[in-house]
Amino acid sequence: MSDQQEPTRRDVIKTAAVVGAVAAAAAAFEGPRIQTVKAANDQVAFGIIGAGGRGSYLLKHLLNVSNGHCVAVCDIQQDKLDRAADIIGTNPTKYTDYRELLANKQVDAVIIAVPLFAHFPITRDTLQAGKHTFCEKSIVFQPYEIHALRALAAQYPKQVLQVGLQRRYSKFYALAKEMTDKGLLGDVTHIHAQWHRNPGWVMNGFNWRLYNEYSGGLAAELASHQIDVADWIFGSGPEYVIGVGGLDTWKDGRDVYDNIQLIYKYPKNQKLVYSSITTNSHLPYLGGTRPEFGECIMGTGAALEITVGDGQSTMPTGLWYKEPHHVETKPAAGKEGAAAAGASYALTAGSKALPLLLDSDQLGPDDSFLTREMKFARRWLYSKGIMTSDEDVNPVETELTSFFNDSKTGGHPKADVEVGLRDSTAVILSNICMQQERRVYFKEIETMGTDEKPEAYAADFSKRDSSYRQSLTAKHKVNV
Ligand SMILES: NC(=O)c1ccc[n+]([C@@H]2O[C@H](COP(=O)([O-])OP(=O)(O)OC[C@H]3O[C@@H](n4cnc5c(N)ncnc54)[C@H](O)[C@@H]3O)[C@@H](O)[C@H]2O)c1
């Protein structure tokens, strides 16, 4: 194979240099100290509101996070509350009303993992109670909340406000961003992203995410992560979105789409092409070794395939493919009828995949003989496609460690309020574009929801909240 297809030794060295820079930048990420930690042992005392699927997942990972200490848990469902306290094992105070948790002076920081429709009111109250705040993605649900949260965040600049977009805390995604910014992919013009499932979101009891009343559907639950990756790589939010959504397979009482196809056009003519379906889970990246979700970042010089993994049995990983320099095409015969036989074809094969290497794979001056041998063996396995390099720490644990660290030091989160609001704007407008079957411009958000009165908003929220609470027990609403 020619060196046009094979990544050269120079390419590898260039990647390694970028990786070194990322690691150094991460180590230097420390802001001025402006708040005092109240918990013992330099740990941040935190409470968690919402201990369902995500909340309990976070608590399991919080067991591996040493700079936070759980002192309080809250859930409106007693079984979830008890399970949460058992998972974390710190004998936290249990609450069923989150306002009581917020009144607990011992709590310095709060993690919010409630359904989407309740994110804003609880985030607002948490900030107003003086706590550092981590809220799961997508940070807000409605246009009114975009404007209200931006204004509120400006009022509390000394409190951390972080959104749960964990790809921002992945070493592989940081490396992809560095490689893009340093031109290693040439001009990045397109990103393809998918989150495919099979079966997807099967109804099994009441599930708030299947109803537009409480949820932003696939756009909020899945696409939000990957739109954020595109925003990050492209360096801005999109200019407009077009798309088609359908509720075509899962006719079980839900009203959110079960498949969405979206195209986002960015200001420099870059595009994100997005797909989420619930009838097939194949992922055509990373040699077909991972299912469901991932992104392919395409530039004139190379392509990168990345995924974050499921965070349990699979971790973030990535492959890059150097672009073959000369792709010649044979012109079609020029006559109709000859097209099938004379279709144009590429004369060169695609390039071999090169695994992205993190610092754990780089050779160090202090490595023992055995460590060096192991690193060489691992790299050889990577080069043969037998193994790919994985991230060593789950980005969920990195984002939570970073949240507590920022709470202590006054540092600024990577997934900050503007990142979160840009992402929520994309989710809201994606749904509008599919529902109204029109191209939606992102500048439209500037006037959406601005005339809503806080009292009307509060009344609307309280209606949603009480119907959600009734539905939690009223199984008849659901066709299983
Ligand atoms: N970052 C990620 O990768 C990721 C993954 C999954 C879910 N999430 C997000 O996490 C959030 C929660 O999702 P989930 O799957 O855990 O939902 P869930 O329904 O499993 O859990 C929500 C919990 O919140 C509780 N709750 C609801 N209202 C409450 C209130 N007012 N006070 C206290 N508790 C309340 C419910 O009783 C329930 O236990 C969603 O916004 C979702 O998008 C993020």
The ligand as a Gaussian input file, in Angstrom:
#p B3LYP/6-31G(d) Opt

LIG

0 1
 N      -26.079000      12.751000      30.159000
 C      -26.600000      11.624000      29.766000
 O      -25.981000      10.851000      29.030000
 C      -27.976000      11.240000      30.215000
 C      -28.390000       9.895000      30.127000
 C      -29.666000       9.567000      30.578000
 C      -30.504000      10.552000      31.068000
 N      -30.074000      11.846000      31.111000
 C      -30.977000      12.911000      31.584000
 O      -31.254000      12.744000      32.964000
 C      -32.555000      13.256000      33.256000
 C      -33.348000      12.192000      34.038000
 O      -33.587000      11.084000      33.196000
 P      -33.874000       9.635000      33.798000
 O      -33.668000       8.672000      32.694000
 O      -33.107000       9.443000      35.052000
 O      -35.430000       9.736000      34.141000
 P      -36.178000       8.862000      35.235000
 O      -37.621000       9.013000      35.003000
 O      -35.595000       7.488000      35.264000
 O      -35.759000       9.565000      36.598000
 C      -36.214000      10.839000      36.981000
 C      -36.378000      10.834000      38.488000
 O      -36.712000      12.147000      38.899000
 C      -37.669000      12.036000      39.926000
 N      -38.377000      13.325000      40.026000
 C      -39.261000      13.857000      39.153000
 N      -39.670000      15.063000      39.571000
 C      -39.032000      15.287000      40.738000
 C      -39.044000      16.364000      41.664000
 N      -39.802000      17.454000      41.469000
 N      -38.269000      16.269000      42.766000
 C      -37.503000      15.185000      42.973000
 N      -37.446000      14.123000      42.145000
 C      -38.206000      14.195000      41.030000
 C      -38.543000      10.889000      39.508000
 O      -39.283000      10.348000      40.576000
 C      -37.522000       9.919000      38.937000
 O      -37.037000       9.017000      39.902000
 C      -33.187000      13.612000      31.910000
 O      -33.096000      14.971000      31.698000
 C      -32.329000      12.869000      30.907000
 O      -32.256000      13.494000      29.659000
 C      -28.837000      12.194000      30.716000

